[in-house]
Amino acid sequence: MKLSINKILLFIVLITDIFVLYVLYKMIPNHYIIFIFLCLLLTITKYPLYELIFITINRKYCVWSIWSLLFSIIFEVIINTSVFIGFFTGNIGTANIIKFISSLFTLGIKCFLMFNIFVMKNFLLFNVNVPASAGDFNMFGK
């Protein structure tokens, strides 16, 4: 199996979701446990990303993937803001430090993956001769 840049970015994005779950588990009180379920839901909604990158390139999956990444970016910004506020209140833990530092890297990755998918969507909009299973779409070549 060939690795493209989008497959690597998807793998990093899914690892980031695991970090977010761990930080939420360590950070929030029990009455805010709904955030963990929300994060699990965000992870499950990344299934169109998997379909788009690994199986088929489809305009429908492009749109759902862009929305999924957008909600994931917003949710991660909310979590990082609460972690950053925790630094000032003295609530500094290993999980918080790992999450905050990794987010500086992974937020850019999520935005770049969203840009790649947006380019794919526009490419599919104007070029309808792309076969249903176009294989490994990578805007930077092989």
N, C-alpha and C positions, 0 to 999 in steps of 0.2 A: 504494500500500500504506500503510495507516494504521499508525502506530507507537503501541504501547501501552507502558505502563511495564514490563511483563514482557519485551517484546521488547528494550527498551533494556537492562534488567538482564542478559538473556542475552548480549547483545553484549559488555557490560563483563566478564561472567564469563569468556567465551571469550578476551578480551584478557588477562585475568589469568593464564589458563593459559599463554599465550605468554610472559608475564613469568617465570612459574615455570620453564618450560623453559629460558629464557635464563640465569636465575640458577643453575639446576642445572648447566648446561653449563659456566659459568664457575667454579663454586664447588667441585664435588666431584671427587675424584681418579678416575682411570680404573676402579679396581676397584669403585666404587660406581655405575657406569654404569646399573645396573638401575633406579635411581630415575628416570632419564629415561624409560625404557620404562614404568614405573609411572605417571608423569605423563601420558605419551601415552595410556595406557589410560584414565586418569581423564578425559581430554579426549574420547576416543571414547565413553565411557559417558554423556556429556551428550547423546547423540543423542535419548533420550526427552524431554529438555527441548525440543529443537527440534520434535519431533513434537507435543508437548503445546501449545506456544505458537503455532506457525505453522500446523499442519495440522489436528489434531483434539483435542478435549478428551476424555480417556478416563481412567477411574479407574486402569487398569493403568499408563499413562504417568505419572500422578501419583505412584504408589508408587515406580516406578523413578527418577523425577526427584528425589524426596526423598532416596532412598538415594544417588544420584549426588552430589547437593549435600552431603550429610552427609560422605561420604568425601572430597570435594574440600575441605571446610572443615577436616577433621582433617589432611589432607595439607598444606594450606597453613599450618596452625598448626605442624606439625613443621618445615617449611622455614623459617618465620619464627623459630622458636626457635633453629635452627642459625645463621641469619643474625645473630640477636641475640647469641648466644654468640661469633660471629666478631667482633663489634664489640669485645668485651673482649680477644680474643686478637690484635688488630691486623690482622685480615683484613678491611679495609674497602675495598670497591671500588664503582665506580659502579653496577654491576648490583645489588649488595646493598643499597645505599642506596635505589635506585629501587624495588626489590621491597618493602623494609620499609615505606617511606612509603606506597606504593600499597596495601599490604595493610591498613593502618589504615582505608582507605576501602572496599576491595573485600570484606573479611570481613563488614562490615555489609550490603553489597549481597547477598552470597550468602545470608546469614541472612534478609534481607527477601524475597528471591525464594523461599526455602524456605517462609517463612510464607505467601506468596501461594499457592503450590502446595498447601500444607496446607489453606488455606481452600477452594481449588477442590475438593480431594478430599472435604472434608466437605460442600460444597455438592452435589456429585454423589451423595454417599451418601444424602442426604435428598430430593433433587429429581431424580427419574428422568425428568422430562419435558424435560430438556435435549436438543436434537437432537444427533446424532453430530458434525456440523460446526457447532458453536455460534458459530464465528467468533472474534471478538476479545473474549475474556473479560478483563475488567479490573475489579478490585474497587473501583476509585476512580472509575468512570464514564468517560465519553469526554472 
